[in-house]
Amino acid sequence: MAGFVKEVTGRIDAIEKISRRLLFPWDCPKKELPLGEAVGRRCAEEMTNGAPYPPFSRSLRDGYAVRHEDASGASSGTPLFLTKRGDVLMGRAPDFKISAGEAAAIPTGGILPEGADAVVMLEETDVAGGWIELRRGVQAGENVVRRGEDIELGAKLLPRGALIDFRSIGPLAAAGVSSIVTAAPKISLLSTGDEVVPIETSEPAPGCVRDVNAWNLKALLLRFGFEADYRGIACDDGAEFERRFRDELSGCDVLILSGGSSVGMRDHAFRLLSSLPEPGLLLRGLNVAPGKPTLIAADMASKKLVVSLPGHPLSCMAVAFTLLLPLLLRLIGAEEKECGTRVRLPLSSDLAARTGAEKFFACRLLADGRAEPAAAKSGYISALGGACGFIRMPEERETIRAGEEAEIWLWQ
């Protein structure tokens, strides 16, 4: 029976071996979107800056544009006096230059006049007739952003596969990028099992549960830049399950199965994944807890990837975050290889487990900076509520004591 997994593969080995065997990245579908609609997606190509930013040297403060050597040594006790040359207007290039002994009024964001290389803040000055009194000296470049200082011509705006979000969209807008080509692999989610019913079911029959995994997966994938299409639930009947499997696989690039907690359903998945053309079944069991009953297969000729995730919700999400997402990043050719952030934090309480497998535990962050393991079993669906990520325990460890630092994988 396929339901009993005796040989398992380490997660890192699985990611690397599958990526090499399938010759990632694949030439997956792409979609050009207006910049605003591309938020939350991943760019399909490296983006470089076509013009220096800012396009002109500009002031960071309201004040007076000067040559720094003319302001050197100025203080409240020994002020210096410069001749006012003129006023810089917003949105207009100055029609004058700054010469020795001169200063020009300039607003925040105004173009620095030729000859000036610094700005004295308004609060450090006074006006007396046609003279500008300086009560503080400045260094060259102080309170100024030079042309191209922020983003140089030809600088990388985004690496291939990067997530387009609030951190990266500003430089794109500044560079005049109005549309962007995004990676758009077609991903389908198919839940499995007679015990799984649609979420609209008002009163599930005894022994049945509403579909949780598909919605968890859809939200997780979307959070990290991959759009997935929910395709419903496939029953345990072997012939019907095979029909649904082959129909769904024909219409997507990546098919993600979840569920199948019964041995019979795992047999169906194992049989069908094994029947795929070369290379067929690539992974039969993952050395991760929770998440051991994971299957991965592919059809190289048709460029199809199939990932069968565990049925328990916490197991499903642990494998999706630590294995599925890294595979998808490699599939689209992203420079980024892992999602989220890795940090080391002390634990608030002891954490014990068995050696032999790489282990992941949902956790929360406490106000004092410690990570608190969530009390959860693999079948829990509430463990992710309020959690910040996973505590990772290596294969050889069986205990992490309270106060000891642990590796935390944050979802951010």
N, C-alpha and C positions, 0 to 999 in steps of 0.2 A: 504494500500500500504506500502511496505517496504521502500519506498523512504522518508517517513516522520518519522524522529526519534524523539520520545517524551521523552524517558528515556535514559539517558547517564550514563556511568561509568567513574569514575576518573581514570587517567592513572596509577597511582601507584597501586591502588586497582586492576585494570585490570591485570597488570603484575603479582602481587602476587597471585591473585585468580586463574588465568589461569595456572600459574606454579604449584601451589599446586594441582589443579584439574587434570592436565595432568601428575602429578608425574614426573616432570622434575628432573634430566636429563634423557633423553632417551638414549638407547644403539644405537646411530646412526652409520652409516658407518664410517670406518676409512681407511686411505690410508698411507702406509709408503713411504716416499719420501727421496731422497738424500738431504742432508742439504741445498744445494744451491737452489733446487727446492721447498723446504718447506718455503722459504721466502714469507711473505705475507699470510701464512696460520696460523691456530691455532693448537697448540699441543693437542693431545687427552689424554695425560697422564702427570702426574707430572714428571718433569725431575730432578734428583738429581746427584750431583757430585760424581764420582766414585774414584777420586784421588785428593789429595790436589794440589792447584795451587797457586803460581808456585811450581813445583815439587822439587825445591831446593832454598835455600836462594841466592838472586842475587843482584848485585849492580844496583843502579839507576843512577849512574854517572861514568864518567871516573875519576879515581883517585887512592887512595891507601887504601887498606883494612887494618884495624887496630883493636886493642882492644881499646875500647873507653877510658878506664882508662889511657892508655899510651899517649893519645892525650889531656887529660884534662888539661886545663889552657894554652894551646898554643895560642899565638896571634902574630900579626905582630911585636910587640915590644919585646916579649919574646918567640921566636920560640922554639920548641922542635925538637930533632933529633932522628930518629929511623933507625935501620938497615934494608936495603932492603933484604927481604927474597927470593923474586922471582917474576915471572910474571904469572898472570892468563891468560890463552888463551881461546878465545871464543870457545864454543862447546866442551870443555874438562874439566874434573874435576881436580882441583889442586892436585898434588902429594906431597904436603907439608902442614904443619900446621903453624899457626901464634902463636909464643910464645911472652912472655913479651919483649917489646922493639923492636919488629919487625913490618914491613909493607910490603905489596905486591902490585905491580902495578895491577890494575884491570880495564877492560873496562866496559862500560855500558852493563848490561845483563850478565856479567861474574859471575861464581859461587863463592860465598863467601867462602874463605878457612876456614877450621876448626880452631877455636880459635878466629877468627875475628868476630866482632859484629857491625861494623860501617865502613863507607867509608868517607875519607876526599877528597873533590873535588880537581881535578888536579890544578885548578887555585889558590888553597890555599897552594900549596906545591912548593918546588924546589928540585932539585937533586944536591948533592955535593959529588962526588966520590961514595962511597957505602952507603952514608947516605941520608935519606929523611928528608928534613926540613919541619916541619908542622907549618903553621902560623895561624891556627885556630883550636880550640877544637871541638869535636863532642860528641853527646850523644849516648847512646846505641840504635841501630836501625836506626840511622840517615843515609839517603841516601841508605837504604837497604830495600828490601822486603823479609820478612822471608818466609820459606817454608809453604804453606797453608794459608798465611796471606790474600791473595786476595780472594780465594774461599776455604773454609774448606772442608775436606772430609765429604761427606754426606749432604752438603749444598744444598738447593733448587736452581736449575738453572732456572726453569720455573714452575709456577703453572699450573694446568690443565686448558686448554682453553686459555692460553696466546698467544698473537700475536707474531709470529716469525718475527723480523725485525732487523734493524741495531743496536738496543739497546740490543737485547738478543742473537744475533747469535754469538758474540764474545766469551762469556763464554761457549757456546755449542762447538764451535770449539776448544777452549782451553782444554775442557774436553774430546776431541776425539770423539764427537758425529758425526758420518758420515751420519747417516740417522735418521729420526724422524717420529713417527706415528702421523699423523695429523687428526683432526676431519674433516670429509667430508660428511656432510649431503647433500643429493641431493635436491637442491633448484631450482625451475622452476619459471620463470616470464612470465605471460600471460597478455597482455594488452587487454582491452575490449572496444567495442563501434564502431558503424558504422562510426563515425566521425573521427576515428583514422586510419591513413594510414601509410605504411612503410616509413622509412626515405629516401628510394631510389626514392620515388615518386617525379617526377620532378615538376609537377604542381598540387598540391592537388585541388580537386574539391571544389566549394563553400561550406562553412560550415565544411570542413574537415581540420584536422591538422596532421602533422607528429607525429609519436610516440616519445614522450619525456620521459615519466615516466619510461619506461622499462630501458632505457639507463642510466638515473639518478640513478635508483635503482641498476642496475648491478655495476656501478662504486662505489656507496656508500658501497655496500656489500663487494666488493673486497677490498676496502680501509681498511675495518675492519676485514678482514680475512675469508670472506665467498664467495665462488665461486657460481655463479648463471647462469643458462642456459636460454637464451632468447628463448621463444617458440612462438613468433609471436603475432597475434591479433585475438581475437574471436569476431564475429559479434553479433549484437543485437537479432538476431532470436533466440527465446527461445529453440527450439529443437536442433539447431546447437550449440548454446552456451552450452547446457547441454552435448552434445556429446564431445565437446572440453574439457570441464571442467573435465568430468570423465576420459577421455583418459589421460589428463595431470596429474591428481591426482594419477592415477594408477602407473605412472612412476617416482614419486618423493616422498620425505619425507615432503617437505614444498612447498606449492603452493602459490605464491603471485600474486594476481590479482590487477590491477590498471586500473582506468578509470571508465567507466560506469556513466557518468555525467547525463544521462537521468534517470528519475524515472523508466522506464521500465527495464533498465539494472540492476538497483539496486534491483528491484523485482526478476529478474532472479538469481542474486547472493544470495540474502536473501533466496530464495526458496531452492536453491541447498545446501547452507551451513546448512540450517535447516534440510535438508533431510539426512545429514550424520548420521551414527550410533553413539551410545553413545560416548561422551556427546553431539555431534552435535553443535549447535550454542552456543557460550560462551559469545560473546560480540556483542551488537547491538547498536552502538553509543558510541563515546568517548567524554568525557567532556574536549576536547582540541580544541582550536581555533588557527589556522585552523586545521581541521582534524576530525570533528564530525562524518561524515558518514563512520565510520570504522567498519568492520565486522570481527569476528574471530570465527573459528569453528575447530573442530578436530574429528578424528576417533581414539579412543584409541586402539581398537583391532588391527588396521592396522598401528598404529603409524603414523598418517597423520595430519599435521597442515595446515590450510588454513587461509590466511590473505588477506582480501579485503581492499585495501587502497583507499583513495579519488582520484578523477580524476584530480583535480587542481594540477599542478606540485609542488607548494610551500607547499600545504597541504600534498601531498603525501610524500614529503621529510621530513617534520616536524614529521609526524607520524612514518615514517621509522626509523628516528634517535632516537626518544624518546620512542618508543614502540616496534617496530619490532626488532631492534638490541638487546635491553635487553632481549627479549623473546628468541632470538637465542642463546645468551650467556648462558641462563639458560638451554636451550634444550641440549647443549653440555656439561653442567656441569662446565662451566668456573667459576673460583673464582672471576673474574672480573664481575661486574654486570651492569656497564654502560660503554659506549664508550665515548671517548673524555675526556676533562678536565673541571672542574667547577671552575670558578673564580668569583670574585666580582670586577666590574669596574664602574667608574662614566660614566653616559651617556652624550653625547654631546648636546642633545636636549630633549625636553619633549616627553614623549611617553604616549599616552592615548588609552584606550580601555574600554570595558564593563566588569563589574564584573560577576562572576558566572562560568567562565571557566578558566582553566589553559591555558595561552596564550604564543605563541612562535613567535618571530619576528627575521627575518634575520638581521645580523648586521656586521659592518666592524670595524676593529681596527684602530684608528688614531695614528699618530706619538707621540702624547702627552699622550698616554695611555688611552684615553677615548674610549668608544664604541659608534658607530654611527648607529642608527637604519636605516635600508634600507627602502626607500619608496617603498612599494610593496603591491600588493593585492594577494590573494591566487592563482589566475590564472597566475601570472607572472612566466616566466621561467628565466628571467634575474636577479632575485633578488639574486641568489646564486653566481653569478659571482663576485669575489672579496670579498665575505663574509667570515667571519672567524668562524661563528657559529650562535647560536640563543640567543637572550635575552629571559629569562623566566620571565613571570609575573604571580604570584600566583592568584588563583581563586578570592580572596577577594580584590585584588588591581585593580584599574582602571586608575591609573596615576603613572608614575615615572618621577620626574622632572629632568631637566638638572642639572648636577652636583651631583645628588644623585646616590649612588651605586646601581647596579642591578646585578642579577645573570646571568652570561654569560656561555653558554655551548659551548665550543670550539671544533672544529673538529680536535683535535690533542691530 
